[in-house]
Amino acid sequence: MGVFFGETWREFCGGHSRYWAKRHGKHFSRLCVADKLAFVLTPSWLYLPTTAATGELYEYMARSRERQAGAECFTEIESIQLSSQIPAEWLEGLKSYTRRWIERHKSGCEDQWTPDRVVAAPLASTVGAKIACE
């Protein structure tokens, strides 16, 4: 992206990923909040069959567990839902968390919810964890 549109645009697009931003020592871009909001607003009846048809649903489920494992920003019910093997339950938990992330970060405040690195611990170990995301 930077080759065609410059460094500013490259960072704006790359910053849509909280993980990219953390990995590169950058702040997430406004595109990140918009991207997360689009996910939350996509109806489950559309999201689940679409991602299942592309073969990405179970990959997304696994990735979300890997990336969020050990994070203390989940409510107890979100942790339980995210550990579910039932796509609709998993999606409900991820949307709940994402909705709260958007509300907290839409002003552009520092993202202290996203882990600095991907932790590959079992998600079940986060159930009942202290919520330290105020």
N, C-alpha and C positions, 0 to 999 in steps of 0.2 A: 504494500500500500504506500509506503514511504517513497518508493522509487517514482511512482506516478504523481503523488499529491503532496509530498513533503513530510518532514519529520513530525510536524504538529498533527497532521491528519493521521499518520501512522500511530502515534501515541493515543489519539482520541479513540481510534478503532480498537487498538490493543487494550486500552483501558476499559473496554466494555466487560472484560473478564477480571473479576476480583483477584483471581489467582495470578494472572499475567501481571497485573499491577503490583501485587505483593512481591512477586518474583523479581521484578525489575526496579523495586524501590520507588514506585510511582503511586500516585493517588488514582483511584478508579475514576473513569470519566462519567459525564452525565449520561452517556449512551448506556452505561452499565445499569443505571436505575431504570431507564426506559426499557431495556431488554428484559430485566427482571419483572417489570410491570406487565409487559406483553405476555410473559409466561404465566403469571398469576391470573390474568384476564382470559386466557385461552380456556374455553370450557373443557372439562374433563372428557365429555363425550366426543370431543374432537381430538384432544391431545393424545389420549390413550390409544385409539385405533391408528392414528397417524404414525406415532412412534413405534407401535407394534408392527405396522406394515413395512416400515423402513428397516426393522430389525434393531432399532436403537433403544427401545424401551428398557430391556433388561441390562443393557450396557449403562444407560443413564442411572438405573437403580443401583447398580454396583458402584459406579463412580461416585454417586452422591454419598454412599456409605463410606467409601474410602476417604473422600475429601473432608467429610464432616465428622468422622470418628474422632472422639476425644474433645470435640468442641463443647464448650460449656454454654453455648447460646441457645440450646434447644429447651423447650419446655418438656416436661416428662412425657406428655402425650405425643409430642412431635417425635421424640426419640423412639417411642414404641411404634408409631406409624412408619417411620423411616426404616425400621428394622423388619417391617412386614414384607412377606413375599407376594402379597396381593397388591397388584399395581394400583388399584383405586385407593387403597389405604395409604400406600407409600406416597402417592401423589398428593393426597390430602395433607399429609405431614409436611411435605416439601413446600407446598403452596402456603401453608400456615407460616412456616419459618421465613419463606421468601417475602411474604406480605409484611411481616414484622421487620425484616431487614430493610425493606424499602422505606417503611415509615420512619425508621430510625436514621437512615442515611440519605434521604431525599434532599436534605439541606446541604449535603456535601461534607458532613463531618467525617472524621477519620474512621476508617473501618477497622474496628478491633474485634469483630466477630469472625472474620475469615482467618483461618489458621495461616501462619507464615509458611508452613510446609504441609504437604499432604501426609496425613498420618494414616497408616494402614492397620489400625487396631479395630477389633470388632465393635460395631455400633452398640450392641447390647450393653457394653460396659459403661455407656454414657447415661443409661436410664437412672434417673434419680440424682444425676450430677448437679452440683451447685450451679445455679444460673448466675453468671457474672457478666451480663451484657447490658447493664444499665447505662 
